[in-house]
């Protein structure tokens, strides 16, 4: 290529100064290289820009602390700088555990991404990869679900001040979130107000905690809402969704005008083939891999017509339907205890990022005791 450019510039200059032509050609080559590198950096370091540019894909959120949209580069850089001393410490505790795939994936966090599985921070290779993974967690999560104190938790949540709920961005409708575990940091503000809820979440087997990849929340979306397609930050986690409240699917009648509205069930759509998962009644649950492209739809907005409290009239009060679920992030079952500990130290909770402590965490005591009990 350089030879062709040199010939081109020589023809242009004729018998002029060939040294000047060589310099111009060199500058041109450098400019081409700079443009190519900038394009590669734009796409390789932030490949989700491809997805967000597609029709219907969710744009990056404005939250400056969001590791999925805003802080991905800082998180990746911090993990690479931590890796040498963290790995040395972990290998002393887990000498027979291979950490190769974790280290390789941290060095090349997005080498194995695809258009439909596109985590923005870390893609660990050789993990079982499928959209719906409920069966992988039935043995560990099933007992918790059967003993879930739903009535007590609903009562706690109903008494909470509305100011504790955060409103997330959506292309349509309303999406509210009550954070319990936010990027590895527990929300102690509601500890006294929701003791049953926090105790239940903290006791879950395979809970992804002590890492900024770990979240738990109560999520509430209203009829008419759409959460656009997006991907989570990593494939090392799976996301549990447990239905706490789902509006009934029904036709609301009015004596004077006939059918008034139809309430349709919300659903989550995930993966290349658009697998649909729904919450039909309280207690329904599933687990999916949120590193795959997914979205939530609660379409065909209709204000339910509910009987008015005024018994002297036949008026109807409008009440907007909503769906409320408990969301909890779990470890991918294929990760060994040593690999989980490495990830916890590479990606510590958000509040520890400015003052990292050079030590490795012990395996989760609850997790070890439950493993023995199940065996």
C-alpha positions as CSV (number, residue, x, y, z in Angstrom):
1,X,0.0,0.0,0.0
2,X,2.8,2.4,0.9
3,X,4.6,1.7,-2.4
4,X,1.4,2.4,-4.4
5,X,0.9,5.7,-2.5
6,X,4.6,6.6,-3.1
7,X,4.2,6.0,-6.8
8,X,1.0,8.1,-6.8
9,X,2.6,11.0,-5.1
10,X,5.7,10.8,-7.4
11,X,3.5,11.0,-10.5
12,X,1.7,14.0,-9.1
13,X,4.9,15.8,-8.3
14,X,6.6,14.8,-11.6
15,X,10.3,15.8,-11.2
16,X,9.7,17.6,-7.9
17,X,11.0,16.8,-4.5
18,X,10.4,13.0,-4.0
19,X,11.3,13.3,-0.3
20,X,8.3,15.6,0.1
21,X,6.1,13.0,-1.6
22,X,7.3,10.3,0.7
23,X,6.5,12.5,3.7
24,X,3.1,13.2,2.4
25,X,2.4,9.5,1.8
26,X,3.6,8.6,5.3
27,X,1.3,11.2,6.7
28,X,-1.6,9.9,4.7
29,X,-1.0,6.3,5.9
30,X,-0.9,7.5,9.5
31,X,-4.2,9.3,9.0
32,X,-5.8,6.1,7.5
33,X,-4.4,4.1,10.4
34,X,-5.8,6.6,12.9
35,X,-9.3,6.5,11.4
36,X,-9.3,2.7,11.3
37,X,-8.2,2.5,14.9
38,X,-10.8,5.0,16.0
39,X,-13.5,2.9,14.3
40,X,-12.3,-0.3,15.9
41,X,-12.2,1.3,19.3
42,X,-15.7,2.6,18.9
43,X,-17.2,-0.7,17.9
44,X,-15.0,-3.2,19.9
45,X,-14.9,-1.4,23.2
46,X,-18.5,-0.4,23.1
47,X,-20.2,-2.9,20.7
48,X,-23.6,-2.3,22.2
49,X,-23.6,0.9,20.2
50,X,-24.5,-1.3,17.3
51,X,-27.5,-2.6,19.1
52,X,-28.6,0.7,20.5
53,X,-28.5,2.1,17.0
54,X,-30.9,-0.5,15.7
55,X,-34.6,0.4,15.5
56,X,-36.3,-0.1,18.9
57,X,-33.1,-0.6,20.9
58,X,-32.8,1.2,24.2
59,X,-30.3,4.1,24.2
60,X,-27.7,4.4,26.9
61,X,-29.2,5.7,30.2
62,X,-28.0,9.0,31.6
63,X,-27.2,7.6,35.1
64,X,-23.5,8.4,35.6
65,X,-23.0,5.4,38.0
66,X,-24.5,2.8,35.6
67,X,-21.9,0.2,34.8
68,X,-23.9,-1.0,31.8
69,X,-24.1,2.3,30.1
70,X,-21.7,4.8,31.5
71,X,-18.9,3.3,33.6
72,X,-18.0,0.2,31.6
73,X,-14.6,1.4,30.5
74,X,-13.6,2.4,34.1
75,X,-14.9,-0.9,35.4
76,X,-12.9,-2.9,32.8
77,X,-9.7,-0.9,33.4
78,X,-10.0,-1.4,37.2
79,X,-10.5,-5.1,36.8
80,X,-7.4,-5.4,34.6
81,X,-5.3,-3.5,37.1
82,X,-6.5,-5.6,40.0
83,X,-6.0,-8.9,38.3
84,X,-2.3,-9.8,39.1
85,X,-2.5,-9.5,42.9
86,X,-6.0,-10.8,43.1
87,X,-5.2,-14.0,41.2
88,X,-2.1,-14.6,43.3
89,X,-4.2,-14.5,46.5
90,X,-7.0,-16.7,45.1
91,X,-4.6,-19.4,43.9
92,X,-3.3,-19.7,47.5
93,X,-6.9,-20.6,48.7
94,X,-7.9,-22.5,45.5
95,X,-4.7,-24.1,44.2
96,X,-6.5,-26.7,42.1
97,X,-9.0,-24.3,40.4
98,X,-8.2,-23.0,37.0
99,X,-8.7,-19.3,36.6
100,X,-7.7,-19.2,33.0
101,X,-11.1,-18.4,31.4
102,X,-11.7,-15.6,33.9
103,X,-8.3,-14.0,33.3
104,X,-8.6,-14.3,29.6
105,X,-12.1,-12.9,29.6
106,X,-11.0,-9.9,31.7
107,X,-8.2,-9.2,29.3
108,X,-10.6,-9.5,26.4
109,X,-14.0,-8.7,27.9
110,X,-16.0,-8.7,24.7
111,X,-14.1,-11.2,22.5
112,X,-17.0,-13.7,22.5
113,X,-20.0,-11.5,22.1
114,X,-22.7,-12.0,19.5
115,X,-25.5,-9.7,18.3
116,X,-28.0,-11.3,20.6
117,X,-25.7,-11.9,23.6
118,X,-23.9,-8.6,24.1
119,X,-22.9,-7.8,27.7
120,X,-21.3,-4.4,27.9
121,X,-18.7,-5.2,30.6
122,X,-17.6,-8.8,30.7
123,X,-18.3,-11.9,28.6
124,X,-16.7,-15.0,30.2
125,X,-16.0,-17.8,27.7
126,X,-17.1,-21.4,28.0
127,X,-20.2,-20.8,30.2
128,X,-23.4,-22.6,29.3
129,X,-25.2,-20.0,27.2
130,X,-29.0,-20.1,26.8
131,X,-31.8,-17.5,27.2
132,X,-34.0,-19.3,29.7
133,X,-32.2,-21.1,32.6
134,X,-35.0,-21.8,35.1
135,X,-34.2,-25.6,35.1
136,X,-30.6,-24.8,36.1
137,X,-31.8,-23.2,39.3
138,X,-34.9,-25.3,40.3
139,X,-33.1,-27.4,42.8
140,X,-31.5,-24.4,44.6
141,X,-34.3,-21.8,44.3
142,X,-37.4,-24.0,44.4
143,X,-37.4,-24.5,48.2
144,X,-37.1,-20.7,48.7
145,X,-40.0,-20.0,46.4
146,X,-42.3,-22.5,48.1
147,X,-41.7,-20.8,51.5
148,X,-41.8,-17.3,50.1
149,X,-43.6,-15.1,52.6
150,X,-45.5,-13.2,50.0
151,X,-48.3,-11.8,52.2
152,X,-45.9,-10.3,54.7
153,X,-43.7,-8.8,52.0
154,X,-46.6,-7.3,50.1
155,X,-47.7,-5.7,53.4
156,X,-44.3,-4.3,53.9
157,X,-44.0,-2.9,50.4
158,X,-47.5,-1.3,50.6
159,X,-46.5,0.7,53.7
160,X,-43.3,2.2,52.0
161,X,-43.1,5.9,51.2
162,X,-43.4,6.5,47.5
163,X,-40.2,8.6,47.7
164,X,-38.2,5.4,48.2
165,X,-39.1,4.2,44.6
166,X,-36.9,5.2,41.7
167,X,-38.4,5.9,38.3
168,X,-36.5,4.4,35.4
169,X,-36.4,5.6,31.8
170,X,-38.8,3.9,29.4
171,X,-39.9,4.7,25.9
172,X,-43.5,4.5,27.0
173,X,-45.4,4.2,30.3
174,X,-44.1,4.1,33.8
175,X,-41.4,1.8,35.4
176,X,-40.6,2.1,39.1
177,X,-37.9,0.3,41.0
178,X,-37.3,-0.2,44.7
179,X,-33.6,-1.0,45.1
180,X,-32.6,-3.6,47.7
181,X,-29.1,-4.5,46.4
182,X,-27.7,-1.9,44.0
183,X,-24.5,-2.9,42.3
184,X,-23.4,-4.8,45.3
185,X,-24.4,-2.3,47.9
186,X,-27.4,-3.1,50.2
187,X,-30.0,-0.4,50.7
188,X,-30.1,-0.1,54.4
189,X,-32.7,2.6,54.3
190,X,-35.5,0.1,54.0
191,X,-33.9,-2.6,56.3
192,X,-36.2,-1.7,59.2
193,X,-39.3,-1.2,57.0
194,X,-39.0,-4.5,55.0
195,X,-37.3,-7.0,57.2
196,X,-39.0,-10.0,55.7
197,X,-38.2,-8.9,52.2
198,X,-34.5,-8.4,52.9
199,X,-34.1,-11.5,54.9
200,X,-35.6,-13.6,52.1
201,X,-33.4,-12.1,49.5
202,X,-30.2,-12.4,51.6
203,X,-30.9,-16.0,52.3
204,X,-31.2,-17.1,48.6
205,X,-28.9,-19.8,47.4
206,X,-26.4,-18.6,44.8
207,X,-27.2,-14.9,45.5
208,X,-24.7,-12.7,43.6
209,X,-23.6,-10.3,46.3
210,X,-20.4,-8.5,47.2
211,X,-19.9,-7.5,43.5
212,X,-21.1,-4.6,41.4
213,X,-22.7,-7.1,39.1
214,X,-25.2,-8.0,41.8
215,X,-28.6,-6.4,42.1
216,X,-31.9,-7.1,43.8
217,X,-35.0,-5.0,43.5
218,X,-38.8,-4.8,43.4
219,X,-39.8,-3.8,39.9
220,X,-43.2,-2.3,39.1
221,X,-44.4,-1.5,35.6
222,X,-47.8,0.0,34.7
223,X,-50.0,-0.9,31.8
224,X,-48.9,0.8,28.6
225,X,-45.2,0.5,29.4
226,X,-42.4,-0.7,27.2
227,X,-38.9,-1.4,28.4
228,X,-36.9,-1.4,25.1
229,X,-34.4,-4.2,24.1
230,X,-31.2,-4.0,26.0
231,X,-28.4,-6.3,27.5
232,X,-27.1,-6.7,31.0
233,X,-23.4,-6.1,31.8
234,X,-22.2,-9.7,32.0
235,X,-23.0,-13.4,31.5
236,X,-21.7,-14.5,34.9
237,X,-25.1,-13.8,36.4
238,X,-28.6,-15.1,35.9
239,X,-31.7,-13.1,36.8
240,X,-34.6,-14.4,38.8
241,X,-38.0,-12.8,38.4
242,X,-40.7,-13.7,41.0
243,X,-44.2,-12.3,40.4
244,X,-45.5,-10.5,43.5
245,X,-48.6,-9.0,42.0
246,X,-50.1,-9.3,38.5
247,X,-53.4,-7.6,37.5
248,X,-56.1,-10.0,36.4
249,X,-56.6,-10.5,32.7
250,X,-60.3,-9.6,32.3
251,X,-62.9,-7.6,30.5
252,X,-64.3,-4.8,32.7
253,X,-68.0,-4.3,32.2
254,X,-70.0,-1.1,32.6
255,X,-73.8,-1.5,32.8
256,X,-74.4,1.5,30.6
257,X,-71.9,1.2,27.8
258,X,-70.9,-2.5,27.8
259,X,-67.3,-3.8,27.7
260,X,-65.0,-1.0,28.8
261,X,-61.5,-2.3,28.6
262,X,-59.4,-5.4,28.3
263,X,-56.4,-6.0,30.6
264,X,-53.6,-8.0,28.8
265,X,-50.8,-9.9,30.5
266,X,-47.3,-8.3,30.4
267,X,-44.4,-10.4,29.1
268,X,-40.7,-10.4,28.9
269,X,-39.1,-11.2,25.5
270,X,-35.6,-12.5,25.3
271,X,-33.0,-13.8,22.8
272,X,-32.6,-14.3,19.1
273,X,-35.9,-16.0,18.6
274,X,-37.9,-13.8,20.9
275,X,-38.8,-16.3,23.6
276,X,-41.7,-14.9,25.6
277,X,-41.9,-15.3,29.4
278,X,-45.0,-14.1,31.3
279,X,-46.2,-13.7,34.9
280,X,-49.8,-15.0,35.0
281,X,-50.3,-15.0,38.7
282,X,-48.5,-14.2,42.0
283,X,-45.9,-16.9,42.7
284,X,-44.9,-17.5,39.1
285,X,-41.2,-17.3,38.6
286,X,-38.5,-17.9,36.0
287,X,-34.8,-17.3,35.6
288,X,-33.2,-16.0,32.4
289,X,-29.8,-14.8,31.2
290,X,-30.0,-11.1,30.9
291,X,-26.8,-10.8,28.9
292,X,-29.1,-11.7,26.0
293,X,-31.1,-8.9,24.4
294,X,-34.4,-8.7,26.2
295,X,-37.3,-6.3,26.6
296,X,-40.6,-6.0,28.6
297,X,-44.0,-5.2,27.1
298,X,-47.2,-4.3,28.9
299,X,-49.1,-3.1,25.9
300,X,-52.7,-2.0,25.1
301,X,-53.1,0.4,27.9
302,X,-56.5,0.4,29.5
303,X,-57.6,2.1,32.7
304,X,-59.5,-0.5,34.7
305,X,-63.0,0.5,35.8
306,X,-63.3,-0.3,39.4
307,X,-66.4,0.3,41.6
308,X,-66.4,3.7,43.3
309,X,-66.3,3.9,47.1
310,X,-69.3,6.2,46.8
311,X,-72.2,3.8,47.4
312,X,-74.8,6.4,46.4
313,X,-73.8,6.4,42.8
314,X,-73.1,3.9,40.0
315,X,-69.9,5.7,39.0
316,X,-66.7,3.9,38.2
317,X,-63.2,4.8,39.4
318,X,-60.3,4.4,37.1
319,X,-57.3,2.4,38.4
320,X,-54.3,1.8,36.2
321,X,-53.1,-1.9,36.3
322,X,-49.5,-2.8,37.1
323,X,-47.2,-5.8,37.4
324,X,-44.8,-6.1,40.4
325,X,-42.0,-8.6,40.5
326,X,-39.0,-9.3,42.7
327,X,-35.8,-9.4,40.7
328,X,-32.7,-11.1,42.2
329,X,-29.3,-11.7,40.5
330,X,-27.8,-15.2,40.9
331,X,-24.4,-16.6,40.1
332,X,-24.1,-18.6,36.9
333,X,-24.1,-22.2,38.2
334,X,-21.0,-23.2,36.1
335,X,-18.7,-20.8,38.0
336,X,-16.6,-22.5,40.7
337,X,-16.2,-20.9,44.2
338,X,-12.7,-19.8,43.2
339,X,-14.0,-18.1,40.1
340,X,-16.8,-16.4,42.0
341,X,-14.3,-15.1,44.5
342,X,-12.0,-13.7,41.8
343,X,-15.0,-11.9,40.2
344,X,-16.0,-10.4,43.5
345,X,-12.5,-9.0,44.0
346,X,-12.1,-7.9,40.4
347,X,-15.5,-6.2,40.4
348,X,-16.2,-5.1,44.0
349,X,-19.4,-3.2,45.0
350,X,-19.6,0.3,43.7
351,X,-18.9,2.0,47.1
352,X,-15.5,0.2,47.3
353,X,-14.2,1.4,43.9
354,X,-12.2,4.4,45.3
355,X,-10.6,2.5,48.1
356,X,-9.9,-1.1,47.0
357,X,-8.7,-3.4,49.7
358,X,-6.1,-6.0,48.5
359,X,-7.6,-9.1,50.0
360,X,-9.8,-11.9,48.7
361,X,-13.1,-12.7,50.2
362,X,-13.9,-16.1,51.7
363,X,-16.7,-18.2,50.1
364,X,-20.2,-17.2,51.1
365,X,-21.0,-19.1,54.4
366,X,-24.7,-19.4,53.6
367,X,-23.9,-20.9,50.2
368,X,-21.5,-23.5,51.6
369,X,-23.9,-24.6,54.3
370,X,-26.7,-25.0,51.7
371,X,-24.6,-27.0,49.4
372,X,-23.9,-29.5,52.1
373,X,-27.5,-29.6,53.1
374,X,-28.6,-30.3,49.5
375,X,-25.9,-33.0,49.0
